[in-house]
């Protein structure tokens, strides 16, 4: 949910408010970290071999 919120915030901010480059990079980096965490959790939930 936080990833989707950040995604929407980045999209809205890039269209309407001229944010500084540092803030945009920080938001995008946080979004990537969350995506990696989600992928790791999904990988831990799925079995390596089919049953």
For each residue, the residues with C-beta under 8 A, 3 or more apart:
1: 4 5
2: 5 6 34
3: 6 7 31 34 35 38
4: 1 7 8
5: 1 2 8 9
6: 2 3 9 10 27 30 31 34
7: 3 4 10 11 31
8: 4 5 11 12
9: 5 6 12 13 27
10: 6 7 13 14 24 27 28 31
11: 7 8 14 15
12: 8 9 15 16 17
13: 9 10 16 17 19 24 27
14: 10 11 19 24
15: 11 12
16: 12 13
17: 12 13
18:
19: 13 14 23 24
20: 23 24
21: 24 25
22: 25 26
23: 19 20 26 27
24: 10 13 14 19 20 21 27 28
25: 21 22 28 29
26: 22 23 29 30
27: 6 9 10 13 23 24 30 31
28: 10 24 25 31 32
29: 25 26 32 33
30: 6 26 27 33 34
31: 3 6 7 10 27 28 34 35
32: 28 29 35 36
33: 29 30 36 37
34: 2 3 6 30 31 37 38
35: 3 31 32 38 39
36: 32 33 39 40
37: 33 34 40 41
38: 3 34 35 41 42
39: 35 36 42 43
40: 36 37 43 44
41: 37 38 44 45
42: 38 39 45 46
43: 39 40 46
44: 40 41
45: 41 42
46: 42 43
47: 50 51
48:
49:
50: 47
51: 47
